[in-house]
Amino acid sequence: MENNGNKKKKHFLYSLFNPEGNGKGVDKIPDGPDNIKKCFAIYKRNLTNMLYLNLILIFGNFPIMFFLITRAGFFANNSTRPVSSLYSVLHGIMLHNPSPTTMALNGVYGQQASFSYPTITTYILIALTLLVIFTIGPVRCGVTYIMRSMVRRDAVFFKQDFFGSIKKNFPQCLIVGILDGLSIFLLIYGMVFYKNYQSTLFYVNIIVFSMYMMMRFYLYPLMITFKLSTWKLFKNSVIFMIIAFKRNIVAYSGCILMFIIAYFLLALYYPIGIIFPFVVMFSSCVYFGTFAAYPKIKEIMIDPYYANNPKTDE
């Protein structure tokens, strides 16, 4: 019989595929203020959880895959068209009065470029993409609950926490998700629209979009922590976005940094650039927002309540 003191060492992949299992222990999170040092200490401790949460954010919002399929050009018809707008005039001249001069000009202005145009299948996939407004809220609700547990250094149980929080907040998280998805779509559409017209409103839309994304840091943590109406959720989120603006800017800068890293990885080495978003990019953004939001929510809304009700269990 094998001696208990010589137990077989678990393969390192065990911890990757068993994030809730027992291990040799983890590094102690530093006490003190909720600053950047503590943020990355908790992040490092939960790196494996970040991988799982990132996959949940991607595949939980699966309708986005339909949009990516259309952007990749699948099911679209391919054709060619002239690059220069002068080609139609030149082509008419060549039909009625061909000459060596028009032939030479045709070599310059007659260059063709390939393009694709949508088919019925493409329009169906785009319509299916709109289903994402029904998945944003529930998926973000479940992921935020787990992120809050990580920030609070509570035990994390993926299945119970994720589906339990969705079940508990389902009607409201669905409504909030629809409003959230429509708001993001309109803001992005506004930026694209005004950029094409080179309008100063493009920069106004960027500012409004950034402020809204910082407001979202508080939207879902407030929903899973308190029983508030949808109107009060958005109202309180705006208030927190203003009063904790410095903290929010730091967290938002971290989110932007993740997308910058993804962009440069795509430019430097395309395969790694494609893989990076599937690893920790989206979950990191949610984590930065949750770490910025929850301590401030606790300071302003939770701690004063228990200070006035000391006999109430948290």
Buried (B, 14 or more C-beta within 10 A) or exposed (E): EEEEEEEEEEEEEEEEEEBEEEEEEEEEEEEEEBBEEBBEBBBEBBBEBBBBBBBBBBEBBEBBBBBEBBEEEEBBEEEEEBEBEEBEEBBEBBEEEEEEEBEEBBEEBBEEEEEBEBEEEBEBBBEBBBBBBBBBBBBBBBBBBBBBBBBEEEEBEBEEBBEEBBEEBEEBBBEBBBBBBEBBEEBEEBBEEBBEEEEEBBEEBBEBBBBBBBBBBBBBBBBBBBEBEBEEBBEBBBEBBEEBEEBBEBBBEBBEEBEEBBEEBBEEEEEEBEEBBEBBBBBBBBBBBBBBBBBBBBEBBBEEEEEEEEEEEE
